[in-house]
Amino acid sequence: MKIALIGYGKMGKMIEQIALSRGHEIVSIIDVDNQQDFDSPEFASADVAIEFTAPTAAYGNYLKAFAHNVKVVSGSTGWMADHKADVERMCSPEGGQTLFWASNFSVGVAIFSAVNRYLAKIMNGFQQYDVSMEEVHHIHKLDAPSGTAITLAEEIVADLDRKDRWVKGTLVAPDGTVSGMKDCAPDELRIDSIRRDEVPGIHSICYDSEADCITITHDAHSRKGFALGAVLAAEYTVDHKGLLTISDMFKF
């Protein structure tokens, strides 16, 4: 498979290593200093482009790839609020484009997500438990809550009748300062965020009652799981089309 990389930071470099180890070819690498390569024959020859960049750049990168009918696998978050409808239109049968998007490509997170959905359905029958979330990431992460935390929270809201929406809770910055509030309405699911060190990602969901507490946690040891998942998604995307998600690839 011929792969183009859009974004060549830590994730891009790790994706490159894993893709090469699985027998794939990297035909184009695009970063901030060579945007003109979107129009190169090398980029156009790619079967799939794997995109990990900034939230502000992702949508524009999709458009540049789609202009050459290159399928995209993307882990960038933050673009859906403004561009979801447009991307859905482009990836419809009439639009003819393909985007595999996930807030997190880790196989472990996919399993964790399935457990999260199942647990929420169980806990829907036990009103005495309130639920909250906490996510911890490295100091370089710009968005809070994380895209993965938002996805997990939306899954809980979908299955837990007593929660109508998620809200931002507290944010502990790298320097230790705390912003935001722990107070929220009974029908709101609070997500607290912490930024420290080089943590790849920790997501915890806590159901707390007067009697006891039930917590599930996914703790990433490195970015390798995310990178492997992105390459697996690219392998899946080659033979599929439309707007694809983790639930299409993993049938839990």
N, C-alpha and C positions, 0 to 999 in steps of 0.2 A: 504494500500500500504506500502511495506517495502522500506525505504529510507536509503541510505548511504550518509553521509556528508563528502565531501572532502574539507578541510579548515574549521577551527573552530574559526575564528575571529568574529568580530562584526556581519558580515552578516551571517555567519554560525550559530551563536547562535540565531539570530532572525528567520532564516529559521526553525531551530529546534522548536522554540516556536509555530510558525504558523502551521507547519506540525502536531505537536502533537494536537493543538487545532482543526484541521480539521480531526482528527481521524486516522492519519497515525502513523506508527511505525518507530523509528530510530533504525536500526539494527547495524550500524557501524559508528564511527566517526574517520576520519583519519586526522591527522595534521602532522606537520614537525617531531615530535618526535616519531611517531609510523607508519612509512611507511611500515613496515612489515605486517601490517594488511590488505594491499591490497590482500594478499594471504590467508586471513582467510576465513573460511566457512561463517562467519557472513556477510562479504562484498559480497561474491559470491551469498548470498541469496537475495540480494537487487533487487527490481524491477527496481529502478532508483537510480543513484548516482547524487547528486547535488554538483557541483564543483564551488567554488569561491576561487581562490588562486591568485598567482602572474603570470604575463605573461610568465615568464621563466619556470614555473612549469606546466602550463596547458596541453601542448601537451603530456608530459610524463605521466600525470595523465590519459589522455584519453587512452593511450596505455595500462596502467595497468588495467583500468576498462574493456576495450575491451577484454583483455586477459581472462577475466572471463565472457564475453558476458553480461556485465552489461551496460544497457543504461545510457547515461550521459546527464544531463542538466548543461550547463556551461555559466557563465557570465564573464569569464576571457577574457581579450582582449590582443592583441599584438602578438598572435601566428600565425595569418593567413598569414602574408607575407612569412614565411618560410615553413609552413606546410599545407596550404589550400588544395593543390592538393592531398596530402597524405590522409588527413581526408576525402575529397570527395570520394576518391577511397575506403577507408575502410567503408564508409557509403553508398556505392552503393549497388544495389541488390546482386551483386557478393560478395562484402565485408561482408555484412550482419550485420554491426554494426549500432548503432543509436546515434546521437548527436543532441540535441536541443541546438543551440547556439544563444545568443542574446547579444548585447552590453549593453542592458538595458531591464530588465524584467518588469518595471513599466507599469501598465495598462494606467496610464496617459501619459507616454512617447509614448506608442503605438498609442494613440489617437493623441498626438502632432505630431508624425511622419506622420500620415495620413493627418493632416492639412498642414504640411510642404510640402508634395508632391503635394497636391492640389494647394496650394498657388504658388509654383514654376511654375506649369503649367499655371496658370493665368498670373504671372509676366513675363513669356516668351514673351508675346505680348507687354510688356511695357519697351522698351529699356532704358528709362530715369532713371530707378531704378537700382542702384548698390546694391549688397548684401554682407553682411559680417556676421560673427558669433562670439559669445563670450560664453565661458563656465567657470563656477566658481565651484571649488571643495575644499574640506578640504585639510589641509596641509600635510596629510599622503599620498595623491594620488601621485603615482610615474610617471605615463604617462601623457603626454600632447601633443596634445589635447586628450580629453577623447575619449574612444571608441564610446560613444553615439554621440559626436559631429562629429566624422568622418563619422558615419553612416548617420546622418542627412545631412552632407555636400555632401556625395556621392549621396544621393537622389536628392538634388538640382542640382548637376552637370548633373545628368541623364535627368532632365526635363528643364534645362535652357541652351539654345543653346549658350549663350554668355560666359558661364563658362566651361572650359575644365578640370579643376583639382582644388583640394583644396590644400592650403599651410599653414604651421605654421606661425602665426603672432607673436604677443608679448606674453611673459610669465611673469606675475607678481608673483614673488616668495613670500613665507611666510614672508620673512624679508623686503619685499617692493622693492627689486631690480628688474629691468626690463631688459629682454633680448629679442632678436628677433627684427623684424622690422614690421612697419605698411605698408610699401610700398610693393605693389605686382603688377603684370601685369594685364591688363584689363580682361584677360581670366582666372584669378585665383581667387578662393574664399578663403579669409583669415579667419583663425580661431584664435582668441585671447584667451588666457587662464589666469586664475587668481587662485592662491592658497591662501586661507585664512580661518582661524578659523576651525570650524567643519562642514562646509557647505556640505550637502548631495549631492547637485548637482543643478545647475541652467544653463539652456541652452537658449540662446536668438538668434534669427535670425532677422536681420534688413535689410529692403529694403529702401534705402535712395535716395532721389532725391532733386533737387533744390527747389521743391515746398513743399514736405512733406516727412514724414518718416512712414513706417509701420513696426511694431515690434511684433513678437510673442515670448512668453516666457513660458517655463515650469520650475517651481520652486518646487523642492521636499522638503517637510517639514521634512521628516525623511527617514530612509532606509526601513521602513515598506512596502512601496509600491513595492520596488524592491524584498523584501523577499516574499511577497504574490505572486507576479508574477512568481517567480521561482518555488514555490510550485504548482501554477496553471499549469505551463509548465510541471512539473513532472507528474501531473495528466493526462495531454494530451499525454505525451510521452509514458506512459504505453501501450496505445492502438494504437500507431503509430510507424513507423520505418523509417530509412533513415536519411538524413540531414535535420533537421527541423528548422524553424525560427518563429518569432513572427507572420509574415504574414500568416503562416499556421494555427495558433491558433486563431487569430483575423482577420476576413474577412471584413476589412474596404474598 
